[in-house]
Amino acid sequence: MTKYRSVGALALGLMCSVAFLGAQPASAGTLFDFLRSNKLAQSPGRQAQQQALPGVAMPMATSPAQEAMAAPSEPKPLPKVTGPTYYTYKADGLRLVSTARFADPVVTGAVTAEPSEVGLAPSPSDGLGQRRTMSEARVMAPDDIAKALETYYGDGAPLLWVAGEQVTDKARAAIDVLNAAADVGLDPRDYAVSLPTEPADPADAEGRARGLMQFELDLSARMLAYVQDTVRGRVDPNRISGYHDFKRKTVNLAGVMKVASASPDIAAYLNSRSPSSPQFAALKAELAKLRAEQGEGAQPISITLTGALKPGGTSDQLPNIVAAIARSGSADLKAAHATTLATATAAQDYTPEIVDLVEAFQKERGLKPDGVIGQATVRALIGHSDGAKQQKLIVAMEQARWLPNDLGSRYVFINQPAFMVYYHNNNREELSMRTVVGSKAHQTFFFEDEIQTVEFNPFWGVPQSIIINEMLPKLRADPGYLDRMGYEVAVNGQAVSSSSVNWYGSTNAISVRQPPSGDNALGELKILFPNSHAIYMHDTPQKSFFKKDMRALSHGCVRLSDPRAMAAAVLGTSVDDVAKQIAAGKNKAVAVPQKIPVYVAYFTAWPNKNDEVEYFDDVYGRDDYVVKAFEATTRAREQS
């Protein structure tokens, strides 16, 4: 029995889960092959049908009537808990800006100002000038932008972009910034504004004024959209999928109108609205570099290998491999291996010097640094076309806007496509390690939170998703399975034996947990940042997965290759102290001295500690959904 318990518990340690339904607070864990041991499945299915009401322990004796009530002769199909889904993106709806009040005169104190005093061309008819013709302008905009325009112009505020019968230099400077929106990862089509055209009749002053006022309102609407997008992103991440969880930023659009009106340098103001973080700056610089190289006709590097190239082998692809490292390796790597990069440009023998170079590149990219050049290393070397890289950068710049502009001087950053976690302190990276994240069927969410607690020798509270999807089939055939495995079962908080539970009923009142042990699915510790997705970082007894290059293998939580080091970092203590806490063998939760931001992020392009952008495979296919959201947004805006 001890043997079965050990094997089964280790099997539970192979996967990490997100509790989608009815999870206990902070309860999520790992399970890979719960049904692995056929030797334990020896109790007949009839045993499960002898239980009483759902989730309630049965009496020792049952009558035929009670047995008949306990479960149907033909049990209902097994229930299933499903995870979040991806959505068809719906962009913000547009409405017509109400311009009825835009004909009001401009008032200063109790005296009505003359149109010429506020930069308006005088009207030959009513003294209200172009303000009257603005009431005839037609612009479609999202509700928040429409309200900002209605407030500004409805209160008789001065025009931003027109003086007399002319478009101002300020307007042209603003248009130049909007036309260059691609430089900051936005789509210039979303902010395109046409200059007013001259009326067919040069004497048609009213037609000219009408065109100028239409231009005034158009440019203000596009300017507001640009500022809003640079601050918070073009799309609402929560409309992309249930895996995205962000509180969308708000932008004071009324304040933007006032600042734009008073600004002596509108281009500087608009440019200042983009994120100022070093990460965004690195993404922006990388995008500019790729576009410049594309314009110069830089040739892509091709590497064609059949099988793997091992140290000591030969290949005519080695010059291309060395060239790819010279192009995409970090500055530190290139400095450390400058001689090899300079002398191996025509080499075909895979010498120790080139092996050292490749191993350094593999280590830098989070690959197994064994010097063996297989397909994973080739993908890292050339991986993505310049066009694909540019799209990754644009998506990354969008997603960076969902996060705080300043990530903080101390934080933890989990990048799922990189299968890595980074600890930053005093504005520099102090620790990084490999992770295992959710599989495509059990994806890790994209959100931000705060680390609050480290729990040593943790219990694993099995989430309802695992109880229903993976344990229930086994338990219906063998209700005593959890008892023999050493798991604790409770119904409405009252401890019961696994064999006394009616596993044909609802599991909502049933909780299952695994006590601390050497075989516990969470290993020695877990690091908690309480969230509605029941995701956290934790140890695991299954270390072999960290040797793999593709590590999307869990049920959703984040496993750490060096959990003691991460626990010591967030607690502000030593690894030796963490080891003592574990060695005590007691379940113990320790609050971190100061809550630490944690970003459970998803970036297929992101700068490393040297501000050099690295690229990763889109393991969940999320970038495609962001691009579709871009397209839906642009289509909606074209209606304006």
C-alpha positions as CSV (number, residue, x, y, z in Angstrom):
1,M,0.0,0.0,0.0
2,T,2.9,2.3,0.8
3,K,4.2,1.7,-2.7
4,Y,0.9,2.6,-4.3
5,R,0.6,5.7,-2.3
6,S,4.1,6.9,-3.3
7,V,3.6,6.2,-7.0
8,G,0.2,7.8,-7.1
9,A,1.3,10.9,-5.2
10,L,4.2,11.4,-7.6
11,A,1.8,11.1,-10.5
12,L,-0.3,13.9,-9.0
13,G,2.8,16.1,-9.0
14,L,3.1,16.1,-12.8
15,M,0.5,18.8,-13.5
16,C,-0.7,22.1,-12.0
17,S,-4.3,23.1,-12.2
18,V,-6.5,26.2,-12.3
19,A,-9.8,25.8,-10.3
20,F,-12.4,26.8,-12.8
21,L,-15.5,25.9,-10.7
22,G,-16.1,25.9,-7.0
23,A,-12.5,26.1,-6.0
24,Q,-11.5,26.6,-2.4
25,P,-9.6,29.9,-1.8
26,A,-6.0,29.6,-3.0
27,S,-6.6,25.9,-3.9
28,A,-5.1,24.8,-7.1
29,G,-2.6,22.0,-7.8
30,T,-1.1,19.5,-10.0
31,L,-2.3,16.3,-11.6
32,F,-1.0,14.5,-14.7
33,D,-2.1,10.9,-14.8
34,F,-4.4,10.2,-11.9
35,L,-5.6,7.1,-13.6
36,R,-2.2,5.7,-14.0
37,S,-2.3,2.7,-11.6
38,N,-4.7,0.0,-12.9
39,K,-3.7,-2.2,-10.0
40,L,-5.7,-0.1,-7.6
41,A,-8.9,-0.3,-9.7
42,Q,-10.3,-3.5,-8.1
43,S,-13.5,-2.4,-6.4
44,P,-16.6,-3.1,-8.4
45,G,-18.7,-0.2,-9.8
46,R,-21.6,-1.4,-7.7
47,Q,-19.8,-0.2,-4.6
48,A,-20.3,3.4,-5.7
49,Q,-24.0,2.8,-6.3
50,Q,-24.5,1.8,-2.7
51,Q,-23.9,5.4,-1.4
52,A,-26.6,7.6,0.0
53,L,-27.5,11.2,-1.0
54,P,-24.9,13.1,-3.0
55,G,-21.9,14.2,-0.9
56,V,-23.2,12.6,2.3
57,A,-21.7,9.6,4.1
58,M,-24.0,6.6,3.9
59,P,-25.1,4.4,6.9
60,M,-23.5,1.0,7.2
61,A,-26.7,-0.8,6.2
62,T,-28.9,0.1,3.3
63,S,-32.3,-1.2,2.2
64,P,-33.0,-2.0,-1.4
65,A,-35.1,1.1,-1.6
66,Q,-32.2,3.2,-0.3
67,E,-29.8,1.6,-2.7
68,A,-32.2,2.3,-5.6
69,M,-32.4,6.0,-4.5
70,A,-28.6,6.3,-4.2
71,A,-27.8,6.2,-7.9
72,P,-29.7,5.3,-11.1
73,S,-29.2,1.9,-12.6
74,E,-27.7,3.7,-15.7
75,P,-25.6,6.6,-14.2
76,K,-25.7,9.9,-16.0
77,P,-22.7,10.8,-18.1
78,L,-19.7,12.1,-16.2
79,P,-19.8,15.9,-15.7
80,K,-17.1,18.0,-17.2
81,V,-15.6,21.3,-16.1
82,T,-14.4,23.5,-19.0
83,G,-12.0,26.4,-18.9
84,P,-12.3,29.9,-20.4
85,T,-12.7,30.4,-24.1
86,Y,-11.6,32.9,-26.7
87,Y,-14.1,35.4,-28.0
88,T,-15.0,37.0,-31.3
89,Y,-13.7,40.5,-30.5
90,K,-16.3,43.3,-30.4
91,A,-14.9,46.8,-30.8
92,D,-16.3,49.8,-29.0
93,G,-19.5,51.0,-30.7
94,L,-19.7,54.4,-32.3
95,R,-22.3,57.1,-32.0
96,L,-22.9,60.5,-33.6
97,V,-21.3,63.4,-31.7
98,S,-24.1,65.8,-30.7
99,T,-23.2,69.2,-32.2
100,A,-26.4,71.0,-31.4
101,R,-24.8,73.2,-28.7
102,F,-21.7,74.0,-30.7
103,A,-23.4,77.1,-32.1
104,D,-23.3,78.8,-28.7
105,P,-21.2,82.0,-28.5
106,V,-17.9,82.0,-26.5
107,V,-18.4,83.8,-23.2
108,T,-15.8,85.4,-21.1
109,G,-17.2,86.4,-17.7
110,A,-20.5,88.1,-18.4
111,V,-19.5,89.5,-21.7
112,T,-19.9,87.8,-25.0
113,A,-16.6,87.7,-26.8
114,E,-16.3,88.6,-30.4
115,P,-15.3,85.7,-32.7
116,S,-12.1,87.4,-33.7
117,E,-10.9,87.3,-30.0
118,V,-10.9,83.5,-29.9
119,G,-9.5,82.8,-33.4
120,L,-12.7,82.5,-35.3
121,A,-13.5,84.0,-38.6
122,P,-16.2,86.6,-38.4
123,S,-19.6,85.6,-39.8
124,P,-21.4,88.1,-42.1
125,S,-24.7,87.0,-40.7
126,D,-24.9,86.4,-37.0
127,G,-21.6,87.2,-35.3
128,L,-21.2,83.6,-34.2
129,G,-18.8,82.8,-37.1
130,Q,-17.7,79.3,-37.7
131,R,-19.1,78.1,-34.4
132,R,-22.5,78.1,-36.1
133,T,-21.2,75.9,-39.0
134,M,-19.7,73.5,-36.5
135,S,-23.2,72.4,-35.5
136,E,-23.5,71.0,-39.0
137,A,-20.4,68.8,-38.6
138,R,-20.9,65.0,-38.5
139,V,-18.4,62.7,-36.6
140,M,-18.9,59.2,-35.3
141,A,-16.9,58.3,-32.1
142,P,-17.0,56.0,-29.1
143,D,-19.2,57.3,-26.3
144,D,-16.3,58.5,-24.1
145,I,-14.7,60.5,-26.9
146,A,-18.0,61.9,-28.0
147,K,-18.8,63.1,-24.5
148,A,-15.4,64.8,-24.3
149,L,-16.0,66.6,-27.6
150,E,-19.5,67.6,-26.6
151,T,-18.2,69.0,-23.3
152,Y,-15.3,71.0,-24.8
153,Y,-17.0,72.5,-27.8
154,G,-20.4,72.7,-26.1
155,D,-18.9,75.0,-23.5
156,G,-17.7,77.4,-26.2
157,A,-14.0,76.6,-25.7
158,P,-11.6,77.9,-28.3
159,L,-10.8,76.0,-31.5
160,L,-7.7,73.8,-31.5
161,W,-6.8,73.5,-35.1
162,V,-8.3,76.3,-37.1
163,A,-7.6,80.1,-37.0
164,G,-9.6,82.3,-39.3
165,E,-9.9,80.5,-42.6
166,Q,-6.7,78.5,-42.2
167,V,-5.6,75.2,-40.8
168,T,-2.9,76.1,-38.2
169,D,0.7,74.8,-38.0
170,K,-0.4,73.2,-34.7
171,A,-2.9,71.1,-36.6
172,R,-0.3,70.0,-39.2
173,A,2.1,69.1,-36.4
174,A,-0.6,66.9,-34.8
175,I,-1.3,65.2,-38.1
176,D,2.4,64.4,-38.5
177,V,2.3,62.6,-35.2
178,L,-0.9,60.7,-36.0
179,N,0.6,59.7,-39.4
180,A,3.6,58.3,-37.6
181,A,1.5,56.1,-35.3
182,A,3.2,53.0,-36.6
183,D,6.4,54.0,-34.8
184,V,4.7,53.3,-31.5
185,G,3.0,50.2,-32.6
186,L,-0.4,51.7,-33.6
187,D,-2.2,51.8,-37.0
188,P,-2.1,55.2,-38.7
189,R,-5.4,54.3,-40.4
190,D,-7.2,54.6,-37.1
191,Y,-6.2,58.3,-36.8
192,A,-6.2,59.4,-40.5
193,V,-7.6,63.0,-41.0
194,S,-8.0,64.7,-44.4
195,L,-7.2,68.4,-44.7
196,P,-10.3,70.4,-45.7
197,T,-10.8,70.9,-49.4
198,E,-11.6,74.2,-51.1
199,P,-15.2,74.6,-52.2
200,A,-16.0,74.6,-55.9
201,D,-17.0,78.2,-55.7
202,P,-14.2,80.4,-54.3
203,A,-16.8,82.8,-53.1
204,D,-18.5,80.2,-51.0
205,A,-17.4,81.4,-47.5
206,E,-19.9,79.3,-45.7
207,G,-18.9,76.1,-47.5
208,R,-15.3,76.8,-46.6
209,A,-16.2,77.4,-43.0
210,R,-18.2,74.2,-42.9
211,G,-15.2,72.2,-44.2
212,L,-12.9,73.8,-41.7
213,M,-15.3,73.0,-38.8
214,Q,-15.7,69.4,-40.0
215,F,-11.9,69.2,-40.0
216,E,-11.7,70.7,-36.5
217,L,-14.0,68.1,-35.1
218,D,-12.4,65.2,-37.1
219,L,-8.9,66.0,-35.9
220,S,-10.0,66.4,-32.3
221,A,-11.8,63.0,-32.3
222,R,-8.7,61.3,-33.9
223,M,-6.3,63.0,-31.5
224,L,-8.3,61.8,-28.5
225,A,-8.4,58.3,-29.9
226,Y,-4.6,58.4,-30.4
227,V,-3.9,59.6,-26.8
228,Q,-6.3,57.0,-25.4
229,D,-4.7,54.2,-27.4
230,T,-1.2,55.2,-26.5
231,V,-2.0,55.1,-22.8
232,R,-4.2,52.0,-22.5
233,G,-4.0,50.2,-25.8
234,R,-6.3,49.9,-28.8
235,V,-8.2,46.9,-27.6
236,D,-9.8,45.8,-24.3
237,P,-7.9,42.6,-23.4
238,N,-10.9,41.2,-21.4
239,R,-12.9,41.0,-24.7
240,I,-10.2,38.8,-26.2
241,S,-10.6,35.8,-24.0
242,G,-11.5,34.6,-20.5
243,Y,-7.8,34.1,-19.9
244,H,-7.2,37.9,-19.9
245,D,-7.9,39.7,-16.7
246,F,-7.2,43.4,-16.5
247,K,-8.8,46.5,-15.1
248,R,-8.7,48.7,-18.2
249,K,-7.0,52.1,-17.7
250,T,-9.1,55.2,-17.9
251,V,-7.9,58.4,-19.7
252,N,-9.2,61.8,-18.7
253,L,-10.2,62.9,-22.2
254,A,-11.7,66.2,-21.1
255,G,-8.3,67.0,-19.6
256,V,-6.6,66.0,-22.8
257,M,-8.7,68.5,-24.7
258,K,-7.7,71.3,-22.3
259,V,-4.0,70.4,-22.3
260,A,-4.0,70.1,-26.1
261,S,-5.6,73.5,-26.4
262,A,-3.0,75.1,-24.1
263,S,0.1,73.2,-25.3
264,P,2.6,75.3,-27.2
265,D,4.2,72.1,-28.7
266,I,1.4,69.7,-29.6
267,A,3.8,67.1,-31.1
268,A,5.8,66.9,-27.9
269,Y,2.7,66.5,-25.9
270,L,1.3,63.7,-28.1
271,N,4.6,61.9,-28.1
272,S,4.8,62.1,-24.4
273,R,1.7,60.0,-24.0
274,S,3.3,56.8,-25.1
275,P,4.7,54.6,-22.3
276,S,8.0,55.7,-21.0
277,S,9.2,52.4,-19.5
278,P,12.6,51.0,-20.6
279,Q,10.8,47.9,-21.8
280,F,8.5,49.9,-24.2
281,A,11.5,51.9,-25.3
282,A,13.4,48.7,-26.2
283,L,10.4,47.3,-28.2
284,K,10.0,50.6,-30.0
285,A,13.7,50.8,-30.9
286,E,13.7,47.2,-32.1
287,L,10.7,47.8,-34.3
288,A,12.5,50.9,-35.9
289,K,15.6,48.8,-36.4
290,L,13.7,46.0,-38.2
291,R,11.9,48.4,-40.4
292,A,15.2,50.1,-41.3
293,E,16.8,46.8,-42.1
294,Q,13.8,45.9,-44.3
295,G,14.2,49.2,-46.1
296,E,17.9,48.5,-46.7
297,G,17.1,45.0,-48.0
298,A,18.8,43.1,-45.3
299,Q,19.0,39.4,-46.4
300,P,17.5,36.8,-44.1
301,I,19.7,34.0,-42.8
302,S,18.7,30.5,-43.7
303,I,19.7,27.3,-41.7
304,T,18.8,23.9,-43.1
305,L,19.8,20.9,-41.0
306,T,18.7,17.3,-41.4
307,G,18.8,15.9,-37.9
308,A,20.9,17.4,-35.1
309,L,24.4,18.7,-35.3
310,K,26.5,17.5,-32.4
311,P,29.9,18.7,-31.1
312,G,32.7,17.2,-33.2
313,G,30.5,16.9,-36.3
314,T,30.7,18.8,-39.6
315,S,28.2,20.8,-41.6
316,D,28.1,23.4,-44.4
317,Q,25.5,25.2,-42.3
318,L,28.0,26.3,-39.6
319,P,28.8,29.6,-41.3
320,N,25.1,30.4,-41.3
321,I,24.8,29.4,-37.6
322,V,27.7,31.6,-36.7
323,A,26.2,34.5,-38.7
324,A,22.8,34.1,-37.0
325,I,24.4,34.3,-33.6
326,A,26.4,37.4,-34.7
327,R,23.1,39.0,-35.7
328,S,20.8,38.0,-32.8
329,G,23.1,37.3,-29.9
330,S,23.4,39.8,-27.0
331,A,26.2,42.3,-26.9
332,D,27.7,40.5,-23.9
333,L,27.7,37.2,-25.8
334,K,29.3,38.8,-28.9
335,A,32.0,40.5,-26.8
336,A,32.8,37.3,-25.0
337,H,33.1,35.3,-28.2
338,A,34.4,38.0,-30.5
339,T,37.4,35.9,-31.8
340,T,35.2,32.9,-32.7
341,L,32.6,35.1,-34.4
342,A,35.4,36.7,-36.5
343,T,37.3,33.6,-37.4
344,A,34.6,31.0,-37.9
345,T,32.7,32.6,-40.8
346,A,33.7,29.8,-43.2
347,A,34.1,26.9,-40.8
348,Q,32.5,23.6,-41.4
349,D,34.0,21.7,-38.5
350,Y,32.0,22.0,-35.2
351,T,35.0,22.8,-33.1
352,P,35.0,23.3,-29.3
353,E,35.3,27.1,-29.8
354,I,32.1,27.1,-31.8
355,V,30.4,24.7,-29.3
356,D,31.2,27.2,-26.6
357,L,29.6,29.9,-28.6
358,V,26.5,27.8,-29.3
359,E,26.2,26.8,-25.7
360,A,26.4,30.4,-24.6
361,F,23.6,31.3,-27.1
362,Q,21.5,28.4,-25.9
363,K,21.8,29.4,-22.3
364,E,20.9,33.0,-23.2
365,R,17.7,31.9,-24.9
366,G,16.6,29.5,-22.1
367,L,17.5,26.4,-24.0
368,K,19.4,23.4,-22.7
369,P,23.0,24.5,-23.1
370,D,24.4,21.2,-24.5
371,G,25.9,22.4,-27.8
372,V,23.6,20.1,-29.8
373,I,22.0,22.1,-32.6
374,G,18.5,20.7,-33.1
375,Q,15.3,22.3,-34.3
376,A,14.7,24.2,-31.1
377,T,18.1,25.9,-31.4
378,V,17.6,26.6,-35.1
379,R,14.2,28.3,-34.3
380,A,16.0,30.4,-31.7
381,L,18.7,31.3,-34.2
382,I,16.4,32.4,-37.1
383,G,13.1,31.5,-35.6
384,H,10.9,34.2,-37.1
385,S,10.9,36.2,-40.3
386,D,11.3,39.9,-39.9
387,G,7.7,40.4,-40.7
388,A,6.7,37.9,-38.0
389,K,9.0,39.7,-35.6
390,Q,7.5,43.1,-36.4
391,Q,4.0,41.7,-35.6
392,K,5.2,40.2,-32.3
393,L,6.6,43.7,-31.4
394,I,3.4,45.4,-32.3
395,V,1.4,43.0,-30.2
396,A,3.9,43.3,-27.3
397,M,3.7,47.1,-27.4
398,E,-0.1,46.8,-27.2
399,Q,0.1,44.4,-24.3
400,A,2.7,46.6,-22.5
401,R,0.1,49.3,-22.4
402,W,-2.2,47.0,-20.4
403,L,0.4,46.9,-17.6
404,P,1.5,49.8,-15.4
405,N,3.9,52.1,-17.2
406,D,6.3,51.6,-14.3
407,L,6.5,48.0,-13.3
408,G,8.2,49.0,-10.1
409,S,11.8,48.8,-8.7
410,R,11.0,45.4,-7.2
411,Y,8.8,42.9,-8.9
412,V,8.4,39.4,-10.3
413,F,7.8,38.9,-14.0
414,I,6.6,35.6,-15.4
415,N,6.8,35.4,-19.2
416,Q,4.8,32.4,-20.3
417,P,6.1,32.0,-23.9
418,A,9.7,32.2,-22.6
419,F,8.9,29.6,-19.8
420,M,10.9,31.9,-17.5
421,V,10.4,34.0,-14.4
422,Y,12.5,37.0,-13.4
423,Y,13.0,38.7,-10.0
424,H,13.8,42.4,-10.2
425,N,15.1,44.4,-7.2
426,N,16.5,47.9,-7.1
427,N,15.6,48.3,-10.8
428,R,17.7,45.4,-12.0
429,E,17.3,41.7,-12.6
430,E,18.7,39.7,-9.7
431,L,17.3,36.2,-10.3
432,S,15.9,34.2,-13.2
433,M,14.9,30.6,-13.6
434,R,13.0,28.2,-15.7
435,T,9.3,27.6,-15.2
436,V,6.7,25.1,-16.3
437,V,3.4,26.8,-17.2
438,G,-0.1,25.6,-18.3
439,S,-0.5,23.4,-21.3
440,K,-2.6,24.6,-24.2
441,A,-5.6,22.8,-22.8
442,H,-5.0,24.3,-19.3
443,Q,-3.6,27.7,-20.1
444,T,-2.1,30.1,-17.5
445,F,-4.0,33.4,-17.3
446,F,-2.6,36.8,-18.2
447,F,-2.9,39.2,-15.3
448,E,-1.1,41.2,-12.6
449,D,-1.3,40.8,-8.8
450,E,0.7,41.1,-5.6
451,I,2.8,38.4,-3.8
452,Q,1.6,38.1,-0.2
453,T,2.6,34.8,1.3
454,V,5.1,32.0,1.1
455,E,3.7,28.7,2.5
456,F,6.2,26.0,3.5
457,N,5.3,22.3,3.5
458,P,2.0,23.1,1.9
459,F,-1.2,21.2,1.6
460,W,-2.5,20.7,-1.9
461,G,-6.2,21.6,-2.1
462,V,-7.4,19.7,-5.2
463,P,-9.6,22.0,-7.3
464,Q,-13.1,21.1,-8.5
465,S,-11.8,21.0,-12.1
466,I,-9.5,18.1,-11.2
467,I,-11.9,16.4,-8.9
468,I,-14.6,16.3,-11.6
469,N,-12.6,15.9,-14.8
470,E,-9.9,13.5,-13.6
471,M,-10.6,12.0,-10.2
472,L,-14.3,11.3,-10.6
473,P,-14.1,8.6,-13.2
474,K,-11.7,6.7,-11.0
475,L,-13.7,7.3,-7.8
476,R,-16.9,6.0,-9.3
477,A,-15.2,2.7,-10.0
478,D,-13.1,2.7,-6.8
479,P,-14.5,5.0,-4.0
480,G,-11.7,4.1,-1.6
481,Y,-8.9,5.2,-3.9
482,L,-8.2,8.5,-2.1
483,D,-8.2,6.9,1.3
484,R,-5.4,4.5,0.2
485,M,-3.5,7.4,-1.4
486,G,-3.5,9.3,1.8
487,Y,-5.7,12.2,0.7
488,E,-8.1,14.0,3.1
489,V,-11.7,14.2,2.1
490,A,-14.4,16.4,3.7
491,V,-18.1,17.0,3.0
492,N,-19.3,20.4,4.1
493,G,-16.1,20.7,6.1
494,Q,-16.5,17.4,8.0
495,A,-13.8,14.8,7.5
496,V,-15.1,11.6,6.0
497,S,-13.6,8.6,4.3
498,S,-13.4,8.6,0.5
499,S,-15.3,5.3,0.4
500,S,-18.2,6.8,2.3
501,V,-18.9,9.5,-0.3
502,N,-21.5,9.2,-3.1
503,W,-19.4,10.0,-6.1
504,Y,-22.4,9.9,-8.3
505,G,-23.8,13.1,-6.8
506,S,-22.7,16.7,-6.8
507,T,-19.1,17.4,-5.7
508,N,-19.8,21.1,-4.7
509,A,-19.7,20.3,-1.0
510,I,-16.8,17.9,-1.3
511,S,-13.2,19.0,-0.7
512,V,-10.1,17.0,-1.3
513,R,-6.5,17.8,-0.2
514,Q,-3.1,16.2,-0.1
515,P,-1.2,16.7,3.2
516,P,2.4,17.9,3.2
517,S,4.9,15.1,2.3
518,G,7.8,14.3,0.1
519,D,5.4,13.3,-2.6
520,N,3.1,16.3,-2.3
521,A,2.2,17.7,-5.7
522,L,3.4,21.2,-4.6
523,G,6.7,20.1,-3.3
524,E,8.3,22.0,-0.5
525,L,6.7,25.4,-0.9
526,K,4.3,27.6,-2.8
527,I,4.3,31.4,-3.3
528,L,0.8,32.9,-3.2
529,F,-0.7,36.0,-4.8
530,P,-4.4,35.3,-4.1
531,N,-6.5,35.6,-7.3
532,S,-9.7,34.4,-8.7
533,H,-7.9,32.0,-11.0
534,A,-6.2,30.0,-8.2
535,I,-2.8,30.4,-9.8
536,Y,0.4,30.6,-7.9
537,M,4.1,29.6,-8.1
538,H,5.3,26.4,-6.5
539,D,7.8,23.7,-6.2
540,T,7.3,20.2,-7.7
541,P,8.7,16.8,-7.1
542,Q,8.8,16.3,-10.9
543,K,12.0,18.0,-11.9
544,S,12.5,16.4,-15.3
545,F,10.2,18.8,-17.1
546,F,12.6,21.7,-16.5
547,K,15.1,20.0,-18.9
548,K,12.6,20.4,-21.8
549,D,12.7,23.4,-24.1
550,M,8.9,23.4,-24.5
551,R,7.5,23.7,-21.0
552,A,3.8,24.3,-21.4
553,L,2.9,21.2,-19.5
554,S,0.9,22.0,-16.3
555,H,-2.7,22.6,-15.5
556,G,-2.1,26.3,-15.2
557,C,0.0,27.1,-12.1
558,V,3.7,28.1,-12.5
559,R,6.3,25.6,-11.3
560,L,9.7,26.9,-10.4
561,S,13.0,25.2,-11.1
562,D,14.6,26.9,-8.0
563,P,11.7,27.6,-5.6
564,R,14.0,28.1,-2.6
565,A,15.8,31.0,-4.3
566,M,12.6,32.7,-5.3
567,A,11.1,32.3,-1.8
568,A,14.3,33.8,-0.3
569,A,14.1,36.7,-2.7
570,V,10.5,37.6,-2.0
571,L,10.9,37.1,1.7
572,G,14.1,39.1,1.8
573,T,16.0,36.3,3.5
574,S,18.6,33.7,2.7
575,V,18.2,30.3,1.0
576,D,19.6,28.7,4.2
577,D,16.7,30.2,6.2
578,V,14.2,28.9,3.7
579,A,15.8,25.5,4.0
580,K,15.4,25.6,7.8
581,Q,11.7,26.4,7.5
582,I,11.3,23.4,5.1
583,A,13.3,21.1,7.3
584,A,11.0,21.8,10.3
585,G,8.4,19.7,8.4
586,K,5.4,21.8,9.5
587,N,2.9,23.5,7.3
588,K,3.6,27.2,7.9
589,A,2.6,30.4,6.0
590,V,4.9,33.4,6.2
591,A,3.8,36.8,5.0
592,V,6.2,38.7,2.8
593,P,7.5,41.9,4.5
594,Q,6.2,44.0,1.7
595,K,3.8,43.0,-1.0
596,I,5.6,42.6,-4.3
597,P,3.9,43.1,-7.8
598,V,3.8,40.0,-9.9
599,Y,3.1,40.1,-13.6
600,V,1.8,36.7,-14.9
601,A,2.5,37.9,-18.5
602,Y,2.4,36.7,-22.0
603,F,4.9,38.3,-24.4
604,T,6.3,36.7,-27.5
605,A,8.7,39.6,-27.8
606,W,10.3,41.1,-24.7
607,P,13.6,42.7,-23.8
608,N,16.1,40.9,-21.6
609,K,18.2,42.5,-18.8
610,N,20.4,44.1,-21.5
611,D,17.4,45.7,-23.2
612,E,17.9,43.4,-26.2
613,V,14.6,42.0,-27.5
614,E,14.2,38.2,-27.5
615,Y,11.4,36.4,-29.5
616,F,9.4,33.4,-28.4
617,D,6.9,31.0,-30.0
618,D,3.2,31.9,-29.5
619,V,2.5,28.7,-27.5
620,Y,-1.2,29.5,-26.9
621,G,-1.8,31.3,-30.3
622,R,-2.8,34.4,-28.4
623,D,-1.1,36.9,-30.6
624,D,-3.4,35.9,-33.4
625,Y,-6.4,36.9,-31.3
626,V,-4.9,40.3,-30.5
627,V,-4.3,40.9,-34.2
628,K,-7.9,40.0,-35.0
629,A,-9.0,42.5,-32.3
630,F,-6.8,45.1,-34.0
631,E,-8.6,44.4,-37.3
632,A,-12.1,44.6,-35.7
633,T,-11.2,47.9,-34.1
634,T,-10.0,49.4,-37.3
635,R,-13.1,48.2,-39.2
636,A,-15.3,49.8,-36.6
637,R,-13.4,53.1,-36.7
638,E,-13.6,53.3,-40.4
639,Q,-17.3,54.0,-40.0
640,S,-16.5,57.4,-38.6
